[in-house]
Amino acid sequence: MIALVLFLGISRTGQSIYLVGLLAIMILYSKLKYRYILALIALIALLLVTLYQHNPRFHKRLDIAQSDIQNLTHKNYCTSLGGRIITWKIAAEVFEKEPILGMGTQDHLIYLQERMNAHKTFSNCSIKDLIGYYHAQYIEITAQLGIVGLLLFLNIFYALAKTNNKNPAIAHSKMLFILVFLLASFLDVPFRKMFTLALFALISSVILLEEKKDEI
């Protein structure tokens, strides 16, 4: 539902997650029958074309993405996409310095600001002042807590995926829930916000309780 709201709004992250999630759930229920999968891909393509032509916000966000890519070809990082790439480059520096345990819960952000301010071209970009983190959950955790922290983070999803839910609706919803958060973690840092943490904890609790109920 949240991904759908983002899809209909202005979030490219939400739009990407919604489309992949829709594809995943249809594949689950179609039982990998190729004609259904091909029909779904055609339906999504039609949906994208229709939205691009008739949804001004969707049209605008795609145009911005195209403009960002064009700016990158001219080494202009003063865009939303350019800012993300700069933070990822800085995260690579952090990984080289502290690959195992990272820089810590605050030092990785201090380092990020220092390196952005020292960057030859990006230091003068107005968008720099809007960036306060690494814009990818996996990269953020690796910079903060290193490989150890990243493995512990991924283990949370592995533990959820391994739960034995006999109810097909719960089992399928569980996999979609995990997929949405894993995808979101590629493009943004969803666990920085208390609402997202609370939502994740709530749904995870339901999954775990359903497993316990099935064991009784």
C-alpha positions in Angstrom: 0.0 0.0 0.0 2.8 2.4 0.9 4.6 1.6 -2.4 1.4 2.2 -4.3 1.0 5.6 -2.7 4.6 6.5 -3.6 4.1 5.1 -7.1 1.1 7.4 -7.7 3.0 10.3 -6.1 6.4 11.6 -7.0 8.8 9.0 -5.6 11.0 7.2 -8.2 12.0 4.7 -5.5 8.3 3.9 -4.7 7.6 3.6 -8.5 10.4 1.2 -9.0 9.5 -0.9 -5.9 5.8 -1.0 -6.8 6.5 -2.3 -10.4 9.0 -4.9 -9.3 6.7 -6.0 -6.4 3.7 -6.2 -8.7 5.8 -8.4 -11.1 7.0 -10.6 -8.2 3.5 -11.2 -6.7 2.0 -12.0 -10.1 4.9 -14.5 -10.8 4.1 -16.2 -7.4 0.5 -16.6 -8.2 1.0 -17.5 -11.9 3.3 -20.4 -10.8 5.9 -19.4 -13.4 3.6 -20.0 -16.4 5.4 -18.1 -19.2 2.3 -16.8 -21.0 1.1 -15.2 -17.8 4.5 -13.6 -17.1 4.7 -12.3 -20.7 1.2 -10.9 -20.4 2.1 -9.2 -17.1 5.3 -7.6 -18.6 3.1 -6.3 -21.5 0.6 -4.9 -19.0 3.3 -3.2 -17.0 4.8 -1.7 -20.2 1.3 -0.4 -21.1 0.9 1.0 -17.6 4.2 2.9 -17.9 3.3 4.4 -21.3 -0.2 5.4 -20.1 1.2 7.0 -16.9 3.9 8.8 -18.8 1.3 10.3 -21.2 -1.5 11.1 -18.6 0.2 11.5 -15.2 2.0 14.8 -15.0 3.9 13.9 -11.8 5.1 10.6 -13.3 6.1 12.3 -16.5 8.0 15.0 -14.6 9.9 12.5 -12.5 11.0 10.5 -15.6 12.1 13.7 -17.3 14.1 14.7 -14.3 15.8 11.3 -14.3 16.7 11.6 -17.9 18.0 15.1 -17.3 20.1 13.8 -14.4 21.7 11.2 -16.6 22.5 13.7 -19.3 24.1 16.0 -16.7 26.3 13.1 -15.5 27.7 12.6 -19.0 29.0 16.1 -18.7 30.4 15.5 -15.2 27.7 17.6 -13.6 26.8 16.1 -10.2 24.5 18.9 -9.0 21.4 16.8 -9.4 19.6 14.2 -7.3 21.2 11.3 -9.1 24.6 13.0 -9.1 24.4 13.5 -5.3 23.7 9.8 -4.8 26.7 8.9 -6.9 28.9 11.2 -4.9 27.8 9.7 -1.6 28.4 6.2 -3.0 32.0 7.2 -4.0 32.6 8.6 -0.5 31.2 5.3 0.9 33.8 3.4 -1.1 36.5 5.5 0.6 35.0 4.7 4.0 35.1 1.0 3.1 38.7 1.2 2.1 39.5 2.7 5.5 37.3 0.6 7.7 36.0 -2.4 5.9 35.3 -4.7 8.9 33.6 -2.5 11.5 33.0 0.7 9.7 33.5 4.2 11.1 30.7 4.2 13.7 27.3 5.6 14.1 28.2 9.3 13.7 31.7 9.4 12.3 30.6 8.1 8.9 28.2 11.1 8.6 30.9 13.5 9.6 33.2 12.1 7.1 30.5 12.3 4.4 30.1 16.0 5.0 33.8 16.7 5.1 34.4 14.9 1.8 31.4 16.6 0.1 32.7 20.0 1.2 36.2 19.1 -0.2 34.9 17.9 -3.5 36.0 20.2 -6.4 32.7 20.4 -8.3 30.1 19.1 -5.8 31.1 21.5 -2.9 29.3 24.4 -4.6 26.1 22.5 -5.5 23.0 23.7 -3.6 21.8 20.1 -3.4 24.8 19.3 -1.1 23.0 20.9 1.8 20.1 18.5 1.4 22.2 15.3 1.7 22.7 14.0 5.2 23.3 10.2 4.5 24.5 7.8 1.9 21.2 7.2 0.1 21.3 3.4 0.1 20.7 1.3 3.2 23.3 -1.3 2.4 25.9 1.4 1.8 24.9 3.3 4.9 25.2 0.3 7.1 28.5 -0.7 5.6 30.0 2.8 6.1 28.6 2.8 9.6 29.2 -0.8 10.9 31.3 -2.4 8.1 30.9 -5.9 6.7 29.9 -7.2 10.1 27.0 -4.8 10.4 25.8 -5.5 6.8 25.8 -9.3 7.4 23.8 -8.8 10.6 21.3 -6.6 8.7 20.9 -9.2 6.0 20.5 -11.9 8.5 17.3 -10.2 9.8 15.7 -10.8 6.3 17.1 -14.3 6.1 15.6 -15.2 9.5 12.2 -13.8 8.3 12.4 -15.7 5.0 13.1 -19.0 6.8 10.0 -18.8 9.0 7.6 -21.6 8.3 4.2 -20.1 7.6 1.6 -22.7 6.5 -1.0 -20.1 5.5 -0.3 -19.4 1.8 -1.5 -15.8 2.1 0.9 -15.1 4.9 3.7 -16.9 3.1 3.3 -14.9 -0.1 2.8 -11.6 1.7 5.9 -12.3 3.7 8.1 -12.8 0.6 6.6 -9.6 -0.9 7.2 -7.7 2.3 10.9 -8.8 2.4 11.3 -8.0 -1.3 9.9 -4.5 -0.9 12.3 -3.7 1.9 15.3 -5.3 0.2 14.6 -3.3 -3.0 14.0 -0.1 -1.1 17.4 -0.6 0.6 19.1 -0.4 -2.7 17.7 3.1 -3.5 17.2 4.8 -0.2 17.6 4.4 3.6 14.2 3.4 4.8 15.3 2.5 8.3 16.4 6.0 9.1 12.7 6.9 9.8 10.9 5.8 13.0 7.7 5.1 11.1 9.4 2.7 8.7 11.1 1.0 11.6 7.8 0.6 13.5 6.1 -0.7 10.3 8.8 -3.2 9.8 8.7 -4.3 13.4 4.9 -4.6 13.3 4.7 -6.8 10.2 7.7 -8.9 11.3 5.9 -9.6 14.5 2.8 -10.7 12.7 4.9 -13.1 10.6 6.7 -14.5 13.6 3.4 -14.9 15.6 1.8 -16.7 12.7 4.7 -19.2 12.7 4.3 -19.8 16.4 0.5 -20.2 16.0 1.1 -22.8 13.2 3.4 -24.8 15.6 0.7 -25.1 18.3 
